[in-house]
Amino acid sequence: MFGRTKRKIVFTVVFSLLALMSVTLVTIYLSNRFALRRENEEVLRMYAERYSLTGQPSAPSDGERPGDIPENMTEGQPDDAPGDAQDVAPGDPAGEIPGERPGPKNGGHFGGEPRFNLSTFYSVAYGPDGEVLAVNNGNNGLHSEEELLSISSSIISGGRKSGKKGNLTYRVDERQSYTLVSMIDGTIDERNQLTLIRQMLAIGGAAMLVLAVVSFFIARRIVRPLEENDRKQKRFVSDAGHELKTPIAVISANSELLRRESGGSEWLDNIDYENAKMSELVKQLLTLSKAGNGDLPKEAVDLSRLADGEILAFESLAFEKGVRLDSDVEPGITVEGNRSQLCQLVSILLDNALSHGTGGTIGVSLKKEKHSAVLTVSNDADPISPEQLEHLFDRFYRTDESRGGDGAHYGLGLSIALAVAETHGGNIRAAYRNGRAVFTVAIPVKK
């Protein structure tokens, strides 16, 4: 039981760190990505504002492909022919090399920004009829002119004025005599982000490993007083139970002698009745103390045969109460455990269904599900609230409906069943569905 508590503490600590690291990583990644995109958009806007296209190229001649620069014109450079019109953004210095990244030699108020100077830009200019006027592949950057033409064409057909396509951030500007598709390469930014994520994952993984080891030792220190308290409690119950057995036996013997000498009386009957109740209570307390002892000898137990035997023993009792007992036990299910405790577990659940049910039918099934043997006992019952379900396995807990019984139940049966299930590495749970109380026990099968 306490081993499971330690694992829960370690799991809670590690899961909390994992959740915190995940939120931090996602937050950093998204904020960094958003900041880079905003920066790329701003730098791209600067580039688009400084871009100029001089003259109108003639239609491609035979042997020329779209995007080739005519002989009388250099891409992005002003034509020296007088009278040619220029499209220059206001405030741009005259005579700059259009379509290239401006540097200090070009002048201008963006020439001194490292981010601008270190970026790789691409651009494609289209005429009014969709013809290609100029292509700038960023001084033989990562994309060829054919790739840029394909990318810019898909951008134009998409109809968006700005956005992201692969590692390229783009914008579309409608000029007086042409349409400019400008792009900035974000390959380095993407790689930097991936490097950042890998480093954070590596550091976070190492931190989780260290914290898992630390939390294990912390969990041991936290649980140690609880283990000691539980050990002392079990020793007290065991010692008290053994000490009470002697006076109970003396009272029983003296009552029998008085009955022989003076005959029976209602006082002696009351003494015998209460003495029997006390004897049963002590017996259950000792059983509960032993049920939580994981040092009991264990062996391979055929749980299917064991369950069939207990069901057979309860059939006559069910018949006397007018209750039908339906069983569906899958044969050949074997578990590693203590035979006596497992018999007690099945007996407790059957007795609970028979004693606290409202008649009708008691259903018992034993199935193998994945790596566990699943025992289910259900019976017709009065409504059980969620609050009552939470306390059904508490010691000495009895629902109001069960308090008017014959006094033979003390609210320890289900506590013993829980202790037996946990001692065998399993679990037990209770539910109320469709007017029936359902108890389910899962115990690992023998491998």
C-alpha positions, 0 to 999 in steps of 0.5 A: 500500500505504501509502495503505491503511495510512494509511486504516486508521489514520484509520479505527481512530482514528475508529471507536474514538472513535465506539465510545467516544462511543456507549458514553458516550452510551448510558450517560449516557442510560440512567443519566439516564433511570433517575434521572429515573424513580426521581425521578418515582416517588418524587415520585408516591408523595408525591403519592399519599400526600397525596391524599384523597377526601372523601365518596362521590359519587352516581351521575351524574344525567341529563345528567352524564357520568362523571367530573363532580363532583357539585354537593355536592362539589368534586373533591379537597376535603373535604365539610363535611357532618358524618359523612362519612368521609375517606381521608387518608394518615397524617401528612397535614395535615388540611384540605389541598386533596386532589388538588392539589400541596401548597405551603408554604401547605398545610404538610407536609414535602414542601411545600418541595421544588421538584421536587414543586411544579414537577411536573404531576400527574393523577389518576383515582379509581374506586369499588368498582364501577368508577365514576369518583369524581374526575378531576384534570387538573392544572389544565388540563394537557396532557391533557383529562379524556377522555384521562385517563379513557382512559389510566387505564382502560388502566392499570387493565386492564393490571393493573400497579401502576406503570410508564410510559405515553408521557410519563406515569409512573403508579402504582395505589393500592388504598384502602379505598373507592376505587382511585387512579390517579395520574400525573406528566407527564414531557414536560419531562424527555423534551425535556431528554433529547432536547436533551442527546442532540442536544448530545452528538451535535453535540459528538461529531460535531465532535470526530470531524471534528477528530480525523479530520483530526489522525489523518490527519496523525499517520498520515502521520508514522507511515507516513513512515519505513516509506515511506522504508524501503520505498523504500530497500529497493526501490532496494537490490534493484534496484541489487543485481540490476543489479550481479549481472547482470554477474558472472552473465553473465561466469560464463556466458560463461566456462563456455561457453568452458571447455566449448568448449576442454576439453569438458563435465564435471560441474563445468561442469554444476554451474556452469551449473545454479547460475548459471541459478538465480542468474540466475532469482533476480535476475530475480524480484527485479527483477520484484518491485521493479518490481511495487510501482512504481505509476508504471508506465504503465497503459492499458485492458486487456481482462482477459478476452482476457489471461486466455484467452491465458495459459490457452491457453499453459498448456494444453500444460504441464497436458496433459504433467502429466496435469492438466485445465485448466477455464476459465470466463472472462466476456468483455468485462471491462476494467480499468485497468492495466499489461498486462505486470504483469497477464499476469505475475499470471495466469501466476504463479497458473497456474504455482503451481497447476500446480507445487504441485498434486496433479494432478486439475483446475485451475479458472480463472474470471474474473467481474465482481462489482459493481465488481471483476473477480474472478479465481479459480484453484483446484487440488487440493492437500495440506492447508494449515494456517491458519498457512501461509495467513497466510505464503503471500504472504511473500517467500521463503516456501515450505511444506514440501511445496514445498521438494522441488521442482526448485529453480526456485521461490524463494517470490517468485511469490506476493509478486509477485502480491500486489504487482501486485494492490495496485499496481492497487488490488486485493487477493489472498487464499488459502484452502483448501476441500474439499481445494483451494487457492483463490487469488482476486484482485479488481481494480477494473474500468474505469469 
